[in-house]
Amino acid sequence: MNMTFPFLSKTPGEIQEMIAGRLRTIRRKRKISQKKLSELSGVSLGSVKRFEQSGEISFLSLIKIAYALGLDGELEHLFEEVPPLSIEEILHG
């Protein structure tokens, strides 16, 4: 269990690495090299490599990479339908 965020099943670091892994898999399936992704996205090659290895990246660079991979629709719906956390949120939302 995540002791920092007990309501989460994964730590923020685990989610970061999971997202990096998913995007790396998509890049590879589409047969795009890291260098080409860097060129398409405008994100430095070093940042692309660091992201795929550690998950570390700025939010803006993540958006640029997602756009370069044709995943902008995924980002546009991020946090769109968020379930309430409490009955108070439902009543006063």
GUTIMAR-46774 format. One record per residue: residue number from 1; z, x, y of N, C-alpha, C in turn. Coordinates in nm, 2 decimals, always signed. Layout:
BEGIN
NUM;Z;X;Y;Z;X;Y;Z;X;Y .
...
***
This chain:
BEGIN
1;+0.00;+0.08;-0.12;+0.00;+0.00;+0.00;+0.00;+0.09;+0.12 .
2;-0.07;+0.04;+0.22;-0.08;+0.12;+0.35;+0.05;+0.10;+0.43 .
3;+0.13;+0.20;+0.45;+0.25;+0.19;+0.52;+0.24;+0.18;+0.67 .
4;+0.13;+0.24;+0.73;+0.11;+0.23;+0.87;+0.07;+0.09;+0.91 .
5;-0.02;+0.03;+0.83;-0.07;-0.10;+0.86;-0.05;-0.18;+0.73 .
6;+0.07;-0.24;+0.70;+0.10;-0.30;+0.58;+0.01;-0.42;+0.54 .
7;-0.06;-0.48;+0.64;-0.15;-0.59;+0.61;-0.29;-0.55;+0.57 .
8;-0.31;-0.42;+0.57;-0.45;-0.37;+0.53;-0.44;-0.31;+0.39 .
9;-0.55;-0.33;+0.32;-0.55;-0.27;+0.18;-0.60;-0.13;+0.19 .
10;-0.67;-0.09;+0.29;-0.72;+0.05;+0.31;-0.67;+0.10;+0.44 .
11;-0.66;+0.23;+0.45;-0.62;+0.30;+0.57;-0.74;+0.31;+0.67 .
12;-0.72;+0.32;+0.80;-0.83;+0.34;+0.88;-0.92;+0.46;+0.84 .
13;-0.86;+0.57;+0.79;-0.94;+0.68;+0.74;-1.03;+0.65;+0.62 .
14;-0.97;+0.57;+0.53;-1.05;+0.52;+0.42;-1.16;+0.44;+0.45 .
15;-1.14;+0.35;+0.55;-1.25;+0.26;+0.60;-1.36;+0.35;+0.67 .
16;-1.32;+0.44;+0.74;-1.41;+0.54;+0.81;-1.50;+0.61;+0.71 .
17;-1.44;+0.66;+0.60;-1.51;+0.73;+0.50;-1.60;+0.63;+0.42 .
18;-1.56;+0.51;+0.40;-1.64;+0.41;+0.33;-1.76;+0.38;+0.41 .
19;-1.75;+0.36;+0.54;-1.86;+0.33;+0.62;-1.96;+0.44;+0.62 .
20;-1.91;+0.57;+0.64;-2.00;+0.68;+0.64;-2.07;+0.69;+0.51 .
21;-2.00;+0.67;+0.40;-2.07;+0.67;+0.27;-2.18;+0.57;+0.25 .
22;-2.15;+0.45;+0.30;-2.25;+0.34;+0.30;-2.38;+0.38;+0.38 .
23;-2.36;+0.43;+0.50;-2.47;+0.47;+0.58;-2.55;+0.59;+0.52 .
24;-2.48;+0.68;+0.46;-2.54;+0.79;+0.39;-2.63;+0.74;+0.28 .
25;-2.58;+0.65;+0.20;-2.65;+0.59;+0.09;-2.78;+0.52;+0.14 .
26;-2.76;+0.44;+0.25;-2.88;+0.37;+0.31;-2.98;+0.47;+0.35 .
27;-2.94;+0.58;+0.42;-3.03;+0.68;+0.47;-3.11;+0.74;+0.36 .
28;-3.04;+0.77;+0.25;-3.10;+0.84;+0.13;-3.20;+0.74;+0.07 .
29;-3.16;+0.61;+0.05;-3.25;+0.52;-0.01;-3.38;+0.50;+0.07 .
30;-3.37;+0.52;+0.20;-3.48;+0.50;+0.29;-3.56;+0.64;+0.30 .
31;-3.51;+0.74;+0.23;-3.57;+0.87;+0.23;-3.59;+0.93;+0.37 .
32;-3.48;+0.92;+0.44;-3.47;+0.98;+0.58;-3.37;+1.10;+0.57 .
33;-3.42;+1.21;+0.61;-3.33;+1.33;+0.62;-3.23;+1.32;+0.73 .
34;-3.13;+1.40;+0.72;-3.03;+1.40;+0.83;-3.10;+1.44;+0.96 .
35;-3.19;+1.54;+0.95;-3.26;+1.58;+1.07;-3.34;+1.47;+1.13 .
36;-3.41;+1.40;+1.05;-3.49;+1.29;+1.10;-3.40;+1.18;+1.16 .
37;-3.29;+1.15;+1.09;-3.20;+1.05;+1.15;-3.15;+1.09;+1.28 .
38;-3.12;+1.22;+1.30;-3.08;+1.28;+1.42;-3.19;+1.25;+1.53 .
39;-3.31;+1.28;+1.50;-3.42;+1.26;+1.59;-3.44;+1.11;+1.62 .
40;-3.43;+1.02;+1.52;-3.45;+0.88;+1.55;-3.34;+0.82;+1.63 .
41;-3.22;+0.87;+1.61;-3.10;+0.81;+1.67;-3.07;+0.87;+1.81 .
42;-3.11;+1.00;+1.83;-3.06;+1.07;+1.95;-2.92;+1.12;+1.93 .
43;-2.87;+1.12;+1.81;-2.74;+1.18;+1.78;-2.76;+1.32;+1.73 .
44;-2.68;+1.42;+1.77;-2.71;+1.55;+1.73;-2.70;+1.57;+1.58 .
45;-2.77;+1.66;+1.53;-2.77;+1.69;+1.38;-2.63;+1.72;+1.34 .
46;-2.55;+1.80;+1.41;-2.42;+1.83;+1.38;-2.33;+1.71;+1.37 .
47;-2.35;+1.61;+1.46;-2.27;+1.49;+1.45;-2.30;+1.41;+1.33 .
48;-2.43;+1.40;+1.30;-2.48;+1.33;+1.18;-2.41;+1.39;+1.06 .
49;-2.42;+1.52;+1.05;-2.36;+1.59;+0.93;-2.21;+1.57;+0.92 .
50;-2.14;+1.58;+1.04;-2.00;+1.56;+1.04;-1.96;+1.42;+1.00 .
51;-2.04;+1.32;+1.05;-2.01;+1.18;+1.02;-2.02;+1.16;+0.87 .
52;-2.13;+1.21;+0.81;-2.15;+1.19;+0.67;-2.04;+1.26;+0.58 .
53;-1.99;+1.37;+0.63;-1.89;+1.44;+0.55;-1.75;+1.39;+0.57 .
54;-1.72;+1.35;+0.69;-1.58;+1.31;+0.73;-1.56;+1.17;+0.78 .
55;-1.67;+1.11;+0.82;-1.66;+0.97;+0.88;-1.63;+0.98;+1.03 .
56;-1.61;+1.10;+1.08;-1.58;+1.11;+1.23;-1.70;+1.10;+1.31 .
57;-1.70;+1.00;+1.41;-1.81;+0.98;+1.50;-1.77;+0.90;+1.61 .
58;-1.83;+0.91;+1.73;-1.80;+0.82;+1.84;-1.86;+0.68;+1.81 .
59;-1.81;+0.58;+1.86;-1.86;+0.44;+1.84;-2.00;+0.43;+1.89 .
60;-2.03;+0.49;+2.00;-2.17;+0.49;+2.06;-2.27;+0.55;+1.96 .
61;-2.23;+0.67;+1.90;-2.32;+0.74;+1.81;-2.33;+0.66;+1.68 .
62;-2.23;+0.59;+1.64;-2.24;+0.50;+1.52;-2.34;+0.39;+1.54 .
63;-2.33;+0.33;+1.66;-2.43;+0.23;+1.70;-2.57;+0.28;+1.70 .
64;-2.59;+0.40;+1.75;-2.72;+0.46;+1.76;-2.78;+0.49;+1.62 .
65;-2.69;+0.53;+1.53;-2.73;+0.56;+1.39;-2.77;+0.43;+1.32 .
66;-2.69;+0.33;+1.34;-2.71;+0.19;+1.28;-2.85;+0.14;+1.33 .
67;-2.88;+0.15;+1.46;-3.00;+0.11;+1.51;-3.12;+0.18;+1.45 .
68;-3.10;+0.32;+1.44;-3.21;+0.40;+1.38;-3.24;+0.36;+1.23 .
69;-3.14;+0.31;+1.16;-3.15;+0.27;+1.03;-3.19;+0.12;+1.01 .
70;-3.21;+0.06;+1.13;-3.25;-0.08;+1.13;-3.14;-0.18;+1.10 .
71;-3.01;-0.14;+1.13;-2.90;-0.22;+1.09;-2.83;-0.28;+1.21 .
72;-2.90;-0.29;+1.32;-2.84;-0.34;+1.45;-2.79;-0.48;+1.43 .
73;-2.85;-0.56;+1.35;-2.80;-0.70;+1.32;-2.67;-0.70;+1.26 .
74;-2.64;-0.60;+1.18;-2.50;-0.59;+1.12;-2.40;-0.57;+1.23 .
75;-2.43;-0.49;+1.33;-2.33;-0.46;+1.43;-2.31;-0.58;+1.53 .
76;-2.42;-0.65;+1.55;-2.42;-0.76;+1.64;-2.32;-0.87;+1.60 .
77;-2.29;-0.87;+1.47;-2.20;-0.98;+1.41;-2.07;-0.92;+1.38 .
78;-2.04;-0.80;+1.41;-1.91;-0.74;+1.38;-1.80;-0.81;+1.46 .
79;-1.70;-0.86;+1.40;-1.59;-0.93;+1.45;-1.62;-1.07;+1.51 .
80;-1.74;-1.12;+1.47;-1.78;-1.25;+1.52;-1.70;-1.36;+1.47 .
81;-1.68;-1.36;+1.34;-1.60;-1.47;+1.28;-1.47;-1.41;+1.22 .
82;-1.37;-1.41;+1.30;-1.24;-1.34;+1.27;-1.14;-1.45;+1.23 .
83;-1.09;-1.45;+1.11;-0.99;-1.55;+1.07;-0.86;-1.54;+1.14 .
84;-0.79;-1.65;+1.17;-0.66;-1.64;+1.24;-0.56;-1.57;+1.15 .
85;-0.47;-1.50;+1.22;-0.36;-1.43;+1.15;-0.24;-1.51;+1.13 .
86;-0.23;-1.62;+1.21;-0.10;-1.70;+1.21;-0.13;-1.84;+1.24 .
87;-0.04;-1.93;+1.21;-0.05;-2.07;+1.25;-0.05;-2.09;+1.40 .
88;+0.03;-2.00;+1.47;+0.03;-2.00;+1.62;-0.10;-1.97;+1.68 .
89;-0.17;-1.88;+1.62;-0.31;-1.85;+1.67;-0.40;-1.97;+1.65 .
90;-0.38;-2.04;+1.54;-0.47;-2.16;+1.52;-0.43;-2.27;+1.62 .
91;-0.30;-2.29;+1.64;-0.26;-2.39;+1.74;-0.29;-2.36;+1.88 .
92;-0.28;-2.24;+1.92;-0.29;-2.20;+2.06;-0.41;-2.12;+2.09 .
93;-0.50;-2.10;+1.99;-0.62;-2.02;+2.00;-0.72;-2.07;+2.09 .
***
